[in-house]
Amino acid sequence: MDLQPIDWSKVECCFVYCYLREKDHTPYYVGIAKRRDRITAHHTVHIPPNRANIRVMRSGITHKEAQDWEQFYIAHYGRKDNGTGILRNQTDGGETGGLGRVWSEEMRRAHAEIAKGRKLSEAAKAKISVANKGNFTPKQRQALEPVWKKLGTEQAEKMGVDVDAYLALPQEKKRMVIDRFKYGGYKFEDLMKDLNGENRYERGGLRQKLGAAEKYEIDPEVYLALSDKHRQKIQERFSAGMRGDRLMQHLDLDMRTARSLERYECTLEQWNSLTKTQKGTVKSRWQKGKRGSDLFS
């Protein structure tokens, strides 16, 4: 697909945009903005280095309409974090979320047009049904019970707990058992014990922090001991493509300096000893293919 950069002369008022994957040009993030610089500002996801993979989906609309369209596209493509689709958005879009949103006729027509010929696997259908479990009529719930039972059985077997006892739990208690399994270091025989108390993983965003530590492959105790400022820096670095030990190095430095130390393979003392002109020379040499000591000689 030969994509061209956005023609900003045709973009008016508020607009809805998306980021496309380089490999197959499917969207992985949807957002809204009023200014063009917003789409390349800090995000929780990696910004495409090839700006042709940033597309404007709707423009010339009010902020409220942009919110509605953002929610529409996120609902259509689905989110990876809740198993409903392919986007890396972590919310349903808009300021108030997408629950109870009534789509306009134009949105319904757009959804039908986009969905033509789209096929979902049985596994994808099952995940979507679970994600929307609270939004079904009694008749629909009855028809989907076998699917939910199958998924619950697979989860119980994965955790090594009694299947019948697990399936009999209310949803919030199942969530507690899963949190213990993923983050608590519980023995298999203790996962189902003492479920009447509060789920400690819901306090202070603990579940999200432990999930982030797992995502960034950082020891949970080390990650939890970090300040909010340092955790934010790790998130920014991960979004910028940094991985492994680089995420934790020089957390007290700004992103630009940290990236310079990594890219040019030098120490902080060595970098700080250079003048602004010398730093520009190092950058120019690096862009020309020089590496190691050749950058500073």
C-alpha positions in Angstrom: 0.0 0.0 0.0 1.5 3.3 -1.1 0.5 5.7 1.7 1.1 9.4 1.5 1.6 11.9 4.3 -1.5 13.8 5.5 -2.5 16.8 3.4 -3.2 19.2 6.3 -4.7 21.7 4.0 -7.8 19.5 3.9 -8.0 18.9 7.7 -10.3 21.3 9.5 -11.4 21.8 13.1 -11.4 18.8 15.4 -10.4 15.5 13.8 -10.2 11.8 14.5 -6.9 10.1 13.6 -5.3 6.6 13.8 -1.9 5.0 13.9 -1.3 2.1 11.4 0.9 -0.9 11.7 3.8 -0.9 9.3 3.4 -4.5 8.4 -0.2 -4.7 7.4 -1.5 -1.1 7.8 -4.2 -2.1 10.3 -5.0 0.5 12.9 -3.5 0.0 16.4 -4.6 3.3 18.0 -7.4 5.8 17.6 -7.5 9.4 19.0 -8.9 12.9 18.6 -7.1 16.2 18.4 -7.6 19.9 17.5 -4.0 20.6 16.5 -1.7 18.7 14.2 1.1 18.6 16.7 -1.1 16.6 19.1 -0.9 13.5 17.0 2.9 13.2 17.5 3.0 14.3 21.1 3.4 11.9 24.0 1.2 8.8 23.9 0.8 5.6 25.8 1.6 3.8 22.5 4.5 3.9 20.1 4.1 6.7 17.5 4.8 5.5 13.9 8.2 6.7 12.8 6.8 6.7 9.2 4.4 9.6 9.4 2.5 8.2 6.4 1.2 5.6 8.8 -0.8 8.3 10.7 -4.2 8.8 9.0 -7.0 11.2 9.6 -10.3 9.4 9.6 -12.8 12.3 10.2 -12.3 16.1 10.2 -14.2 19.3 10.1 -16.4 18.2 13.1 -17.1 19.6 16.5 -15.3 18.2 19.6 -18.4 16.4 20.7 -18.7 14.7 17.3 -15.0 13.8 17.4 -15.6 12.1 20.7 -18.5 10.2 19.3 -16.6 9.1 16.2 -13.6 8.1 18.4 -15.9 5.9 20.5 -17.4 4.5 17.3 -14.0 3.4 15.8 -12.8 2.0 19.1 -15.9 0.0 19.5 -15.7 -1.2 15.9 -12.1 -2.3 15.9 -12.0 -3.4 19.5 -9.3 -3.2 22.1 -6.4 -5.7 22.7 -6.4 -5.2 26.5 -9.9 -6.5 27.0 -9.7 -9.1 24.2 -12.2 -7.5 21.9 -10.0 -6.4 19.0 -6.8 -5.0 17.6 -6.4 -1.5 19.1 -4.0 -0.6 21.9 -6.3 2.1 23.3 -6.9 1.5 27.1 -10.3 3.2 27.2 -13.5 3.3 25.1 -12.8 6.9 24.0 -14.4 10.2 24.8 -14.5 11.9 28.1 -17.3 9.8 29.6 -16.6 6.4 27.9 -18.7 4.5 25.5 -21.2 2.8 27.7 -24.8 3.6 26.7 -23.7 5.5 23.7 -26.3 5.8 21.0 -24.8 5.8 17.5 -26.2 8.1 14.8 -27.6 6.7 11.6 -24.4 7.8 9.9 -22.3 5.8 12.3 -24.5 2.7 11.9 -24.1 3.0 8.1 -20.3 3.4 8.4 -20.1 0.4 10.8 -22.1 -1.8 8.3 -19.9 -0.7 5.4 -16.6 -1.4 7.3 -17.9 -4.8 8.6 -18.7 -6.2 5.1 -16.8 -9.3 4.5 -15.2 -9.2 8.0 -14.9 -12.6 9.6 -14.1 -13.3 13.3 -12.7 -16.6 14.6 -14.8 -18.5 17.2 -12.2 -17.5 19.9 -12.5 -13.8 19.0 -16.3 -14.1 19.2 -16.1 -15.8 22.6 -13.8 -13.0 24.0 -16.1 -10.3 22.7 -19.1 -12.0 24.3 -17.3 -12.2 27.7 -16.2 -8.5 27.5 -19.9 -7.6 26.9 -21.3 -10.0 29.4 -23.2 -7.4 31.4 -25.0 -6.0 28.3 -27.1 -8.9 27.2 -30.8 -9.7 27.6 -31.7 -12.8 29.7 -32.4 -14.8 26.5 -29.0 -13.8 25.1 -27.2 -14.7 28.4 -28.9 -18.1 28.4 -27.6 -18.8 24.8 -24.1 -17.7 25.7 -23.8 -19.6 29.0 -22.0 -22.6 27.4 -19.4 -20.2 26.0 -18.8 -18.5 29.3 -18.7 -21.9 31.1 -16.1 -23.2 28.6 -13.9 -20.1 29.1 -14.3 -20.3 32.9 -13.4 -24.0 32.8 -10.2 -23.3 30.8 -9.2 -20.6 33.3 -9.8 -22.8 36.3 -7.8 -25.6 34.8 -5.0 -23.2 34.0 -4.9 -22.0 37.6 -5.2 -25.6 39.0 -8.3 -24.9 41.1 -11.5 -26.8 41.4 -13.6 -26.1 38.3 -17.1 -26.4 39.8 -16.1 -24.2 42.8 -14.6 -21.6 40.5 -17.6 -21.5 38.2 -19.9 -21.0 41.1 -18.1 -17.8 42.2 -19.5 -14.3 41.4 -17.5 -12.4 38.9 -15.7 -10.2 41.4 -14.5 -13.2 43.3 -13.2 -14.8 40.1 -11.3 -11.6 39.4 -9.7 -12.0 42.9 -8.6 -15.5 42.2 -7.2 -14.5 38.9 -5.3 -11.6 40.5 -3.9 -13.9 43.1 -2.8 -16.4 40.4 -1.1 -13.7 38.3 0.4 -11.4 40.9 0.2 -12.9 44.4 2.6 -15.8 44.4 -0.1 -17.9 46.1 0.1 -21.7 46.3 -2.5 -23.5 44.2 -4.3 -24.7 47.2 -4.6 -21.2 48.7 -6.0 -19.4 45.6 -9.6 -20.1 46.6 -9.3 -19.5 50.3 -10.6 -16.5 52.3 -12.4 -14.8 49.4 -14.7 -12.7 51.6 -12.3 -9.9 52.2 -11.3 -7.0 50.0 -9.4 -7.6 46.8 -6.0 -5.9 47.7 -5.1 -5.7 44.0 -7.9 -3.1 43.4 -6.4 -0.7 46.0 -4.2 2.1 44.7 -4.1 0.8 41.2 -2.0 -2.2 42.4 -3.3 -4.5 39.7 -2.4 -2.0 37.0 1.1 -1.5 38.5 1.8 -5.2 38.7 0.5 -5.6 35.1 2.8 -2.8 34.0 5.8 -4.5 35.7 4.9 -7.7 33.9 4.6 -5.8 30.6 8.0 -4.1 31.0 9.6 -7.3 32.4 10.7 -5.5 35.6 10.8 -7.2 39.0 7.4 -6.3 40.6 9.0 -5.3 44.0 11.5 -3.0 42.2 8.7 -1.5 40.1 6.4 -0.9 43.0 9.3 0.9 44.9 9.7 3.4 42.2 8.1 6.9 42.3 5.2 7.8 40.1 7.6 10.1 38.2 10.0 7.2 37.5 7.2 4.9 36.5 5.9 7.5 34.0 9.4 7.7 32.5 9.5 4.0 32.1 6.1 4.1 30.3 7.4 6.9 28.0 10.6 5.0 27.2 8.6 1.8 26.4 6.3 3.7 24.1 9.4 5.1 22.4 10.6 1.6 21.6 13.1 1.1 24.5 13.2 -2.4 26.0 15.1 -4.5 28.6 17.6 -2.9 31.0 17.4 0.4 29.1 14.0 1.1 30.6 15.5 1.4 34.1 18.8 3.2 33.3 19.3 6.9 34.3 15.7 7.4 35.5 16.7 10.8 36.9 17.6 12.0 33.5 15.4 13.5 30.9 14.4 11.3 27.9 16.7 13.2 25.4 19.8 12.7 27.6 19.0 9.1 28.3 18.5 8.3 24.6 21.8 10.1 23.8 23.7 7.9 26.3 22.2 4.8 24.9 22.6 5.7 21.2 26.2 7.0 21.4 27.3 4.4 24.0 28.9 6.9 26.3 28.8 7.8 30.0 26.9 10.7 31.5 30.2 12.3 32.5 31.5 12.0 29.0 28.3 13.5 27.5 28.1 16.4 29.9 31.7 17.3 29.2 30.9 18.1 25.6 29.8 21.5 24.4 26.6 22.0 22.4 28.6 22.2 19.2 30.4 19.0 20.0 27.2 17.1 20.8 25.9 18.2 17.4 29.1 16.8 15.8 28.6 13.5 17.5 25.0 13.3 16.3 26.1 14.1 12.7 28.8 11.5 12.8 26.4 8.9 14.1 23.9 9.7 11.3 26.7 9.1 8.8 27.3 5.6 10.2 30.2 6.1 12.6 30.1 4.2 15.9 32.1 3.8 19.1 35.2 5.9 19.6 35.0 7.3 16.1 32.1 9.5 17.3 34.3 11.3 19.8 37.7 11.4 18.1 
